[in-house]
Amino acid sequence: PRIDSTQRYSFGGSNMLAAQIAQGAPADVFASANMTLPQQLFASGTCSKPVVFTRNTLVIVVPTANPAHIRSVYDLSRSGVKLVVAGTAVPVGGYTLQILRNMNLSTGVLKNVVSRETDVREVLSKVALGEADAGFVYSTDAKTAGRQVRTIKVPAWAQPKVQYSACVVKASSHQAD
């Protein structure tokens, strides 16, 4: 699929974009990597009721050379592992915490967090550049890194329900389009 080049887009972390819209930034549609932020905009009367438009899963990425020899999520709790995650206000950061809670690994893994990033792209970049041993990202983002990273699956039973949703911004002048 191609993006319509006749339109203007603003890409960024879902939480940052939602905050801008809540503060009156002009927008027609808000698409988020979770349901929570669009639901909050809907509850405040800023957006229409959100609609799910796609789903995703989380994976662990490691640099291609994998110097820390990480083979599963359980290895992330080993002493000396440098883990980078997204901040808790960022959708992927919240999903990461859900996985760790679901697997009862929060304490052991979170002690190895060396950095909390503002979006999923920053997590991916730090791992791809070898600045961290591992990070949690969406499977779709991991694919964009090509051979710079290897992915490790998170067990399906531990995956949170990752749903991307969109809503129409009520202040938009293009409501009928």
N, C-alpha and C positions, 0 to 999 in steps of 0.2 A: 504494500500500500504506500501511496505517496501522500505527503502533507501538502495541502492546498497553499500554494505560494502567494495567493492573493490576500490571505489573512495574516494578522499579526499574532505572534505567539510569545508567551513569557514562560520560560522553563525554569524550574528551581525546586527546592525542597517543598513538599506539600504544606508543611507547617508555615513556612515563610510566605508562600503564596496566599494561604488562607488568611494570615494576619494582614497582608496587604489589602485583600478584598474587604475584610472586616473594617479596615480603616478608610475605606472608600475608594481604593484604587479602581480605575475603570476596567471592567472585564465583562465578557458575555457568558462564558462558561468556565467553571472550575472543575478540573479533573484531579483526583487525589489517589494516592497509593493506599488509601484506607477508607473506611466508612465513617470514622469518627469525626474527621474535620468537616466534611460536607454536612454531616448530621448537625454539628454545632452551628454551622452557618444557616442551616434550615431552621433550627430552633430559635435563632436570633432574628429570623425573618429576612435574612440577607439573600438566601438562595431557595430555589425550588426543592422539592423532596428529592434526595439523591437516588440515582439509579446505578446499579452495578453494571460495568461495561466490560470487565475482564477479571481474570484471577491470576495468581502467581504462586510460586513457592520460594522458600529460602534455601540457599546452599551455603556451604563454607567454601571460601576461596583461599588458596595458598599460592605463593609464588611457584612458578613452574619447577624450579630447582628443589622446592620444599625442604629447606635446610633444617627445619624443626621436626621433620619426619612425621607430619600429622596425617593420620589415615582415617580418623573418625572424630566425631564431636567429643568423644570421651578424652581424646588426647589434648584437648584445649585446657584441661585442668592441670596438666603437668607443669611442674615448676620450671620457670624460665621461658615459657611460651609467651610471645608478645602478640596480644589480640587487639584488633581495632574494631570498634562497633560504632553504629550511629547513636546519637544522643537519644534519650528516652522520649523526647517530644516529636521525634521524626518517626514516621510510620515503621520503617524497617528496624529502627531501634526498639520500638515497642514489640514488634514481632519477634525480634531476637530474644528479648526477655521472656516472652511466652514460651519459646522453645526450651530455654534453659529451665524455666519453672516446670514445664511438662515433663522434662527428663530428670528433674531433681538435681540439676547441675549448677544452679545459680551461684552458690557460694564458691565452689571450686573454680569455676570458669571466670567469674567476674573479677576475681583477684588478679587475673592476668591481663586485664584491660589496660592498655597504655595510652589509648586515645579514644575520645568520643567525637565523632564527626557530625557535621551539619546535614549531610545527605549521603545517600547510597553511593554516589559516584566518587565521593572522597574516600570512603571505605575501600572501594575497589581500587582506586588509584594508589593508595598507600600500600596495599598488598602487592599490586602489580609492580611497584617500584622497589619492593623488597624492604620497605620500612616497617613491616609487620610480618609475623609468621602466618597470620590467618585473619579472616574477617567474615562476617555474615552479610550476604547480599542477596538480591532477588536473582533467580536463575536466569532471567532475561538479561540482567545487567552483566552477569558473569560471561555470557556468550559474546558480549561486545568487546571483551578484553582479548579475545583470540588466544594466542599461545603464551601470553604473559602470565596467565594463571591456570591452575588446575582446580577443578571443583570436586567437592566431597559432599555426597548427599546427606541430608538430615533425614532420619527415619520418618516415614509418612505418618505414623501414629503421633509424632511429636509436632508436626506442622500446624501452625495456627491457620485460621481461615483467612487467607490473604485475598481480599477483594478490593478492586479499584472501583471508585465510583465517581460520578459526575453530577453536577447540578447547574441549573441556569441561574445566573446572578440576576436578582430582581431589579437592580438599578440599570440593567442593560437596556440600551435603546434598540436592540435587535431581537426582542422577544419573539416576534412572529416569524422571524427568518427561519 
